[in-house]
Each structure stands twice: as structure tokens, then as C-alpha cells.
């Protein structure tokens, strides 16, 4: 059996509310309250950045995502449906965080998968062959794009990245007979499909 790959994304859903967020809410939030908070916080963040005239606000959000500064918000978003605004931002956040932490692994899997789904390479926007720093910069650009106007395109680009990396992960699993990587490939493919669907909803004005 292949050794466990600690750099792979672990798509576990964290607690619905971290302590620092829960303490701001009187009493124990029920599921409906948590859902409202997830949607309201996602919309407030997106609208606040989009309508800001200060470009530093966008860069601050990108920096916060890279530094785990959005962890509490992401925790609230994690339980939301895939084709909702908080659910889409959660998946984008997870993919961006993994890329910043393990860019070399993402680049390796992307290279392995890009031959299988070449039609998605243009949408993803990575240079060929992708280098670690360029992969991380491109994911920053995708995250930045989500907050500066074209949310649908940003989500579809992220979906393309996740799908290509999923195929690469599957190829590596076949080469090394790794059941854990097979499971990772399935999760990544599901993430890619979710992000793509969310992108289409956003373009149709139906991502709430």
C-alpha cells in the first residue's frame, strides 16, 4: 500500500462554527441560524470587496485566505450546498489553501492530468508546464477574480483546475497502486464538478 500522502487536500468539514464565531452568537445556534450566517457572511464578504474602490481590500482578502485568516468564515460555509454562494466559496477556499501549502504536489498532479483533459487547460489558465510559483499565482488570480466581478468564470476556472488535478491524482494512483490516492481523485473530481456547477449558477444569476 502506498504511504499516506500528507500533502493531499483533506476535504473534511470542520465544525460548523469555530469558537470565535460561536461566541458572537447568543446561545447555541441551530442549523437554520448557521445556514443564515453562512449565506449572509458569504454575501457580505463578496459584496463588500466587489463594491470597494480600494484595490488593497481585494489583496487583503487574498492574503487572508493564504494565511488562514478566513478560517472562521470558511467553517461556517463548509456545510452549505455546493451550488450555494457559501458552498462555492468554501470549495474555492479549500482548493486555494491546498495550492498555497502544497503547490509542488498540485503542479505535479496537474501535469499528470493535463494530458487526459486537454480541453480544460485553457480554462484553468496555468502555464505549460506549470511551475509551483506560477500555479500559486494563478490560484491567487482565480480567487481575486471571484471578488472583482466575474464570479462565474472564477468558479469554472477553479473547477477546471480541480478536475485536471483529479485526473492526475488518478493516474498516479494507478502507477503506484494507491487506494488513498484513488479516494483523493474521487473527492477532487467531485469538487471540480461542484465548482463548475456553481459557476454556471453564478452566470445565470442563481447562486445565492
PyMOL commands that set and color helices and strands:
alter all, ss='L'
color gray80, all
select helices_A, chain A and resi 19-22+31-50+55-66+71-77+85-101+103-113+118-124+132-147+151-176+179-203
alter helices_A, ss='H'
color red, helices_A
deselect
rebuild
show_as cartoon
